[in-house]
């Protein structure tokens, strides 16, 4: 898996190193966070497919809080509208369509922004 260093922005391959090749920043926790966000996305997708709207919303929100991705916001928007919460749908849709992040920000967990 490739990951952008949150300190310097260098793209690193986690298969060969657990620290940034440029600045030495430890990347293991970031990789774990991104993996957890991806797992919550997958759980949200499966819950949506199964008609479990509240569960889908919980998983997509958890993914969003770990990594502000447009995919997590899109899934949260879908789950919100499925539960009948129009206001939440509008908030999540705004998050899904708001400005693109820089490559380094795309891999950062939300608390590091």
Backbone as CSV, one residue per row, in Angstrom:
resi,resn,N_x,N_y,N_z,CA_x,CA_y,CA_z,C_x,C_y,C_z
1,UNK,0.849,-1.174,0.000,0.000,0.000,0.000,0.894,1.237,0.000
2,UNK,0.544,2.183,-0.835,1.256,3.458,-0.849,0.504,4.457,0.021
3,UNK,1.281,5.297,0.693,0.701,6.270,1.606,1.538,7.539,1.583
4,UNK,0.868,8.670,1.615,1.571,9.956,1.658,1.902,10.287,3.109
5,UNK,3.126,10.683,3.354,3.556,11.047,4.699,2.811,12.309,5.143
6,UNK,2.222,12.285,6.343,1.496,13.469,6.808,2.424,14.622,7.178
7,UNK,3.701,14.328,7.394,4.653,15.378,7.773,5.244,16.091,6.564
8,UNK,5.657,15.314,5.552,6.361,15.942,4.426,5.679,15.734,3.075
9,UNK,4.689,14.816,3.002,3.957,14.595,1.766,4.551,13.571,0.827
10,UNK,5.735,13.026,1.149,6.357,12.034,0.272,5.518,10.765,0.239
11,UNK,5.344,10.202,-0.952,4.640,8.940,-1.100,5.582,7.811,-0.735
12,UNK,5.122,6.935,0.151,5.926,5.819,0.632,5.191,4.515,0.398
13,UNK,5.955,3.454,0.158,5.386,2.121,0.008,5.506,1.404,1.348
14,UNK,4.373,1.108,1.964,4.391,0.483,3.286,4.858,-0.961,3.243
15,UNK,4.927,-1.562,2.060,5.428,-2.934,1.952,6.923,-2.982,2.228
16,UNK,7.620,-1.872,1.977,9.075,-1.860,2.148,9.542,-1.100,3.376
17,UNK,8.714,-0.242,3.940,9.143,0.543,5.101,7.943,0.968,5.937
18,UNK,8.163,1.051,7.260,7.109,1.508,8.164,7.308,2.967,8.550
19,UNK,8.368,3.579,8.000,8.654,4.985,8.275,8.899,5.695,6.950
20,UNK,8.668,6.998,6.941,8.862,7.794,5.734,10.326,7.772,5.323
21,UNK,10.558,7.538,4.052,11.923,7.496,3.534,12.589,8.868,3.552
22,UNK,11.800,9.930,3.538,12.368,11.277,3.525,12.608,11.821,4.930
23,UNK,11.578,11.780,5.771,11.693,12.456,7.072,11.716,11.510,8.272
24,UNK,11.441,10.222,8.049,11.479,9.250,9.135,10.205,9.152,9.959
25,UNK,9.163,9.869,9.569,7.887,9.838,10.287,7.333,8.407,10.302
26,UNK,6.888,7.954,11.472,6.322,6.619,11.618,4.958,6.582,10.926
27,UNK,4.740,5.603,10.055,3.521,5.547,9.248,2.597,4.392,9.611
28,UNK,2.993,3.549,10.540,2.204,2.376,10.888,0.820,2.706,11.405
29,UNK,0.718,3.656,12.312,-0.596,4.022,12.876,-1.503,4.637,11.814
30,UNK,-0.908,5.423,10.933,-1.685,6.013,9.849,-2.241,4.914,8.949
31,UNK,-1.409,3.926,8.649,-1.867,2.808,7.819,-2.992,2.048,8.503
32,UNK,-2.894,1.860,9.820,-3.955,1.182,10.570,-5.257,1.978,10.520
33,UNK,-5.142,3.289,10.635,-6.321,4.150,10.591,-6.991,4.084,9.226
34,UNK,-6.191,4.132,8.172,-6.741,4.059,6.817,-7.390,2.707,6.562
35,UNK,-6.787,1.655,7.091,-7.353,0.323,6.946,-8.698,0.216,7.680
36,UNK,-8.772,0.784,8.874,-10.030,0.774,9.628,-11.100,1.562,8.882
37,UNK,-10.732,2.699,8.303,-11.685,3.497,7.536,-12.211,2.696,6.344
38,UNK,-11.317,1.991,5.663,-11.722,1.178,4.511,-12.638,0.033,4.947
39,UNK,-12.354,-0.570,6.094,-13.204,-1.651,6.596,-14.604,-1.140,6.937
40,UNK,-14.687,0.046,7.513,-16.002,0.628,7.812,-16.757,0.957,6.521
41,UNK,-16.031,1.405,5.491,-16.681,1.654,4.195,-17.300,0.372,3.654
42,UNK,-16.540,-0.702,3.707,-17.039,-1.985,3.209,-18.249,-2.439,4.021
43,UNK,-18.196,-2.261,5.326,-19.335,-2.625,6.175,-20.553,-1.770,5.849
44,UNK,-20.332,-0.491,5.561,-21.443,0.399,5.191,-22.078,-0.050,3.877
45,UNK,-21.259,-0.409,2.922,-21.769,-0.881,1.627,-22.616,-2.137,1.821
46,UNK,-22.085,-3.077,2.603,-22.818,-4.320,2.844,-24.124,-4.065,3.586
47,UNK,-24.101,-3.150,4.541,-25.326,-2.822,5.273,-26.353,-2.171,4.343
48,UNK,-25.894,-1.279,3.466,-26.820,-0.661,2.504,-27.448,-1.718,1.604
49,UNK,-26.632,-2.637,1.127,-27.152,-3.705,0.263,-28.178,-4.561,0.985
50,UNK,-27.997,-4.700,2.294,-28.912,-5.518,3.080,-30.093,-4.755,3.643
51,UNK,-30.198,-3.469,3.294,-31.321,-2.677,3.770,-31.216,-2.278,5.232
52,UNK,-30.023,-2.356,5.799,-29.802,-1.984,7.197,-29.298,-0.539,7.250
53,UNK,-30.246,0.394,7.106,-29.901,1.805,6.917,-29.153,2.410,8.111
54,UNK,-29.629,2.150,9.330,-28.972,2.719,10.515,-27.544,2.197,10.664
55,UNK,-27.368,0.913,10.408,-26.032,0.315,10.480,-25.122,0.920,9.404
56,UNK,-25.654,1.099,8.215,-24.878,1.704,7.129,-24.451,3.116,7.498
57,UNK,-25.351,3.856,8.109,-25.035,5.221,8.527,-23.942,5.225,9.583
58,UNK,-24.033,4.334,10.571,-23.002,4.265,11.617,-21.631,3.968,11.029
59,UNK,-21.568,2.975,10.137,-20.278,2.604,9.552,-19.723,3.706,8.651
60,UNK,-20.569,4.337,7.876,-20.075,5.406,7.002,-19.607,6.600,7.828
61,UNK,-20.299,6.900,8.932,-19.853,7.983,9.816,-18.511,7.650,10.450
62,UNK,-18.345,6.427,10.901,-17.063,6.018,11.499,-15.941,6.133,10.485
63,UNK,-16.210,5.709,9.260,-15.204,5.827,8.211,-14.841,7.294,7.980
64,UNK,-15.868,8.154,7.919,-15.646,9.592,7.711,-14.783,10.188,8.813
65,UNK,-15.058,9.813,10.058,-14.302,10.390,11.168,-12.862,9.899,11.182
66,UNK,-12.593,8.737,10.597,-11.224,8.252,10.491,-10.502,8.868,9.293
67,UNK,-11.242,9.040,8.212,-10.668,9.612,6.985,-11.770,10.330,6.233
68,UNK,-11.616,11.595,6.035,-12.626,12.388,5.336,-12.598,12.077,3.839
69,UNK,-13.240,10.994,3.470,-13.284,10.626,2.055,-14.660,10.927,1.482
70,UNK,-14.681,11.224,0.202,-15.964,11.490,-0.441,-16.823,10.219,-0.466
71,UNK,-16.185,9.056,-0.530,-16.946,7.806,-0.538,-17.718,7.633,0.769
72,UNK,-17.062,7.919,1.895,-17.740,7.796,3.189,-18.906,8.775,3.271
73,UNK,-18.695,9.997,2.807,-19.763,10.997,2.841,-20.906,10.605,1.909
74,UNK,-20.594,10.048,0.750,-21.639,9.611,-0.184,-22.477,8.496,0.425
75,UNK,-21.816,7.534,1.069,-22.549,6.445,1.698,-23.404,6.951,2.856
76,UNK,-22.869,7.895,3.624,-23.644,8.480,4.723,-24.858,9.231,4.177
77,UNK,-24.681,9.901,3.050,-25.804,10.602,2.426,-26.886,9.610,1.994
78,UNK,-26.472,8.525,1.373,-27.445,7.504,0.948,-28.181,6.908,2.146
79,UNK,-27.429,6.589,3.194,-28.052,6.008,4.382,-28.980,7.015,5.061
80,UNK,-28.581,8.277,5.057,-29.419,9.312,5.680,-30.743,9.467,4.958
81,UNK,-30.692,9.491,3.645,-31.947,9.650,2.904,-32.806,8.392,3.044
82,UNK,-32.156,7.239,3.156,-32.910,5.995,3.343,-33.622,5.976,4.686
83,UNK,-33.040,6.620,5.689,-33.687,6.682,7.008,-34.686,7.823,7.090
84,UNK,-34.764,8.644,6.040,-35.729,9.737,6.011,-35.221,11.031,6.626
85,UNK,-33.931,11.114,6.891,-33.345,12.319,7.507,-32.801,13.238,6.408
86,UNK,-33.656,14.106,5.910,-33.297,14.992,4.799,-32.194,15.972,5.183
87,UNK,-32.232,16.498,6.401,-31.203,17.457,6.839,-29.828,16.799,6.876
88,UNK,-29.759,15.584,7.407,-28.480,14.864,7.441,-28.022,14.557,6.018
89,UNK,-28.954,14.185,5.143,-28.608,13.935,3.749,-27.938,15.152,3.127
90,UNK,-28.520,16.327,3.352,-27.961,17.548,2.771,-26.562,17.841,3.316
91,UNK,-26.360,17.623,4.608,-25.023,17.845,5.201,-24.007,16.880,4.612
92,UNK,-24.365,15.593,4.514,-23.435,14.603,3.982,-23.180,14.826,2.492
93,UNK,-24.209,15.235,1.761,-24.008,15.513,0.335,-23.030,16.670,0.150
94,UNK,-23.146,17.687,0.996,-22.215,18.815,0.939,-20.786,18.344,1.195
95,UNK,-20.608,17.493,2.177,-19.271,16.965,2.483,-18.740,16.138,1.316
96,UNK,-19.624,15.385,0.681,-19.204,14.523,-0.427,-18.765,15.323,-1.634
97,UNK,-19.332,16.515,-1.819,-19.030,17.292,-3.015,-18.126,18.485,-2.757
98,UNK,-17.735,18.692,-1.490,-16.865,19.848,-1.199,-15.474,19.600,-1.760
99,UNK,-14.667,20.640,-1.828,-13.371,20.662,-2.503,-12.510,19.432,-2.346
100,UNK,-11.706,19.184,-3.367,-10.798,18.037,-3.372,-9.625,18.295,-2.434
101,UNK,-9.223,17.255,-1.738,-8.074,17.354,-0.842,-6.784,17.178,-1.624
102,UNK,-5.703,17.674,-1.068,-4.397,17.463,-1.683,-4.014,16.004,-1.494
103,UNK,-3.053,15.469,-2.274,-2.683,14.056,-2.122,-2.274,13.699,-0.692
104,UNK,-1.539,14.566,-0.008,-1.139,14.266,1.364,-2.355,14.247,2.285
105,UNK,-3.328,15.118,2.063,-4.518,15.169,2.908,-5.424,13.969,2.684
106,UNK,-5.406,13.401,1.496,-6.270,12.269,1.198,-5.948,11.084,2.092
107,UNK,-4.676,10.905,2.464,-4.285,9.781,3.288,-4.275,10.104,4.776
108,UNK,-4.454,11.357,5.136,-4.416,11.741,6.534,-5.715,11.391,7.222
109,UNK,-5.611,10.920,8.480,-6.846,10.781,9.236,-7.407,12.152,9.515
110,UNK,-8.681,12.247,9.781,-9.349,13.545,9.920,-8.765,14.393,11.022
111,UNK,-8.279,13.813,12.107,-7.753,14.609,13.211,-6.411,15.224,12.882
112,UNK,-5.742,14.780,11.805,-4.422,15.316,11.446,-4.507,16.500,10.499
113,UNK,-5.697,16.835,10.022,-5.834,17.924,9.051,-5.657,19.209,9.683
